[in-house]
């Protein structure tokens, strides 16, 4: 079974959601039932691979133990950066082993199980926020439930641990739950239209008219792939958020009309929002603050450029070790850096940034740059580069 992919999943989702709807109507807690359903979907998705289930068990046990141990250590030793980096490294080590083994072409794919990338975001976030003093308690059940919560298991959205915990520990009043569930069902239906109808249409255009390396076919491929990627991923995200609502969890949205962005900074505030905000909060901001404290660079603009390049380069590597993913990350790092410089230095921008004609023009340019980025992300660019 593939989550949000095949008919078997949707049939199981429909059947397993009925008790959740009843519990919500009766104003009963949903967390235990939601945890059970998530466990069932994990089993259905990985049951054919005992190794994956074993790796998952080792991963969850290790990450939970690391969070609890680091919380105790942090309370005794304070903000030790060496210990912080040690536990942060431990939290991302399984993902690093998985990606390195895959990139090296080994037959043994370490920690090869469904959802490891998005689980790692959550485990690393807990370690970071323990270091910051924002998390003062790590309870086993909320932690494990957050990690295996089935709607967001494979591709997000990425929730924050404390926000997730508040949702599952709250009993929702009937009227509020009915509205939430209705909104969730609507999102599931809309997500199906996005993914099954619109994305499939653009995929067929891409396959039938986008093959070849002529300029016309290359442009058809680039734009059809960009729209396919959006409607496929946004459709999945809508269904994931909608399914979360049925189980009483208000998973944050992942997209907000990204093709209407007025510049590339605005785009990353609308596209894959939970991922971009995760990198903004836990990578970009920290690089910026560390560079400011070090006083190695006097210009804040220089610091921002360095942080953008490192942040987006890391995001590219996270997507995969293939060269085009790294190029994609660096490409957006350059775009973000140039946009930041332009915003800070250009008097023309400052005079006109609120004018409609200017926003339409920058929006049109941004759209083209975004589509070029998707073309790089697709891997098709490798056909045009020297061997």
Secondary structure, DSSP 8 states (H G I E B T S, - for coil): --TTTSHHHHHHHHHHHHHHHHHHHTT---HHHHHHHHHHHHHHHHTT-HHHHHHHHHHHHHHHHHHHHHHHHHHHH-S-HHHHHHHHHHHHHHHHHHHHHHHHT-SS-TT--TTHHHHHHHHHHHHHHHHHTS-----HHHHHHHHH-GGGTTT-----HHHHHHHHTS---HHHHHHHHHHHHHHHHHHHIIIIIIHHHHHHHHHHH--SSSHHHHHHHHHHHHHHHHHHHHHHHHHHHHHHHHTT-------S-GGG-SSHHHHTTTSSHHHHHHHIIIIIHHHHHHHHHHTS---HHHHHHHHHHHHHHHHHHHH-SSHHHHHHHHHHHHHHHHHHHHHHH-HHHHHHTTSHHHHHHHHHHHHHHHHHHHHHHHTGGGGGS--
